[in-house]
């Protein structure tokens, strides 16, 4: 079975900090639980990265390189390249994801 190396982007740290800060307002325990769920979900990518679906907002523009996994109301956005999986973003699915994603992935 092919194994991939999972790599965090520099932006992901800011994204996760925002997730934790947002949830901590309600419950520190809940924030830690969500953090561990997100971490567990992305760590499983190394054996079967295609499990995530193509990001629908980007697919509408013909951008098919990015996939996502959902953890409660959070979206883990990543890209597969050779033997690497680049985890690029964790965003709140209640936000306008289209604007966030298009800005991050098309203007760089």
N, C-alpha and C positions, 0 to 999 in steps of 0.2 A: 504494500500500500504506500502510495506517494505521500510524503509528509512535507508540509510547508512551514516556513518560519514566519511567525506573526510579528510585525513591526508596528509600533505606535508612531503616529505623526506628532510633530511638536504641538499642533493645535489641540490634540486630544486631551492633554493635561488641563488646558483651560476649560474645555467642554466638561470634563468630569468634575472639575472644581465647581463649575456653575451648577451642575446637577446636584452635587452634594450640598452646596450652600442653599439651593432652593428647597430641597427636601428636609434639610436640617431644621428649617423654620418650623416644620410640623413635628418632626421626630428624629432624633439622632439615630435611634435604633433602625428606623425605617430607611434612613439615608445609607447606613452601613449595609443593610440588607440589599438595597438596590445596587449599590456599588459592587457587592460580591456577585450578584446575579449578572451584571454587565460583564464583569471580569470573567466569570465562568463561561458565559456565552461566547465571548471572543476567543478564549483559550481553546475552545473546541474546534475552532476554524482550521487548526493546523492539519486535521485529517480529512475534512470534507468541506472545503471553502465554498463550493457551489450550492450549499444548502440555502444560502440567502437569496432572496429574489432581487431582480434588477430594480433599481430605484425608479419608481414610476414617474416622478416629476422630471427626471433627467431623460428617461426613455422617450418621453414626448418630444424631446429635442434631438433624438437620435444618438444620445450618449448612453452607451450600453456597457461601459467598463465598470460601473459602480454597482455594488450589491448592498443589501441591508439585512440586518437581523433586528427583530423587535424584542425589547425587554420592557414589559408593561407599557408605559407611555414614552419610552425612549427608543430612538433608532440608532443603531450602530452601523455606520456607513464605512465600507471598505472596498478595496480594489485588489484583484489577484494579478500578479505579474510573475511569470516563471515560477520559481519555488517560493515566492514571497507573498504574504498577505499584508497589505498596508491598511491599518485601521486609521481612517482619516477623520472621523467625526462621530460625536455622540450628541444628538439633538433631541429636543422635546418635540414629540410628534404633534403637539397642539399648537406649535408655532408655524409660521409660514415657511415650510421646508423648502419650497421651490426657490424662493429668493435667497435663502441661506446657502443652499447647495449650488445653485448656478453661480453665485458670487464666488464661492470657494473653489469650484472645480473648473470654471471657464475663464477666470480672470488671472490665472497664475501662470 
